[in-house]
Amino acid sequence: MNINKSVALFSRAQQSIPGGVNSPVRAFKSVGGTPLFMQKAKGAYLYDADGNQYIDYIASWGPMILGHAHDEVIKAIQQQTFHSTSYGAPTELEIEMAELIISMCPNVDLIRMVSSGTEACMSALRVARGYTGKNKFIKFEGCYHGHADAFLVKAGSGLATFNIQTVPGVTAGVANDTLTCAYNDLEAVKKLIADNKNEIAAIILEPVAGNMGCILPKEGFVEGLRTICDEENIVLIFDEVMTGFRLSVGGAQQTLNVDADLVTYGKVIGGGLPVGAFGGKRKIMECVAPLGNVYQAGTLSGNPIAMIAGYTTLNILKNNPNIYQELADKTTYLKDGLHKVLSEVGVDYVINQFGSMISIHFSKQPVTDFATAAAANNQLFNKYFHAMLQRGIYLPPSAFESWFLNNALTKEDLDKTINATKESLEEVL
Ligand code: HOZ
């Protein structure tokens, strides 16, 4: 495969951008090789600068659930641009967006739009602290809630990919208020709470984790957290940046049937433009300025172009909930096919799937938390990644990321992926 243009672009990019990329995992540093520079995408396919086509399993890390350059979304964006790209003043479109989200998501009485999932999680934590008057919070090892200082402790995604244990620049004062324990370990949560009685403002989690590969909550885990939070006056925050509008119209809250107090959104909510949001129960969200004193603001929050892209995408999903069944069916088809070829090849593996999130860990033991994800044969994953890329399949360039399916994928694409997996593993094992 000719990737000469990507090689040249990567070399040029490194002169002006740290590591040549604007988000670390994109650099392919852990899998090795040259990151591919994209030129365009349509439906389920990415096209790099050299014109190579790839079947896309990252969907821009989640947002492109309908496939790339969806006609309706593109048209809506184009029309909106004629009115202005930003006002810094309120618009009716923001109300429509808020009303649409509230109609789709449980426990969202009030919602504030921001520009990224990082901002959403950072703000939700501040609100939980302001509401409860407490400082500490619990997060789970391997969960990633964006790059605000407080969350960069035992975080997944790029930090796990590059094995970054402590982040220079995050002060001990900030990190000391971040308490961590293993995902799916309810007893460890109880112990942390007992050891920090009346000091914990919030528990935040990815209700289905996607930043250490895809990791499913064990039965009773999320429900148990809900009970604990009720008993201890702790705000339960669901980070639905990945799961929101992806697992179902109402996200993980609806799919798992567990209520959160605050919820954060990103990715799908922006239809491919930079949008995040945090929302939740009225009594908590009333703390947010200008209603309350928990300050949060943004010049490009509620940006009209971003709003119309998100609004159009969410509306399509709300009016066509069959999309979720189609996505789940496609992902199950892929999983079944992968099971077949992986067992034929004879490698130790685990496939975790929830709806349209899926990942492979080359592991003998079940992968249920960060420790088991990290113990898998991730060197083999890296080789598998490159062999798949050679065959035109674009997977996340890290074993610590979930794959995201988009609804433009066809059965032919899935079959090609299954066959490529067999060939790839036979090549690299
Ligand atoms: N680490 C991000 C996903 N968990 C990737 C963001 C990006 O590179 O776009």
Residues whose N, C-alpha, C, O or C-beta is under 5 A from the ligand:
A	BS01	HOZ	S23 V25 R26 W61 S157 G158
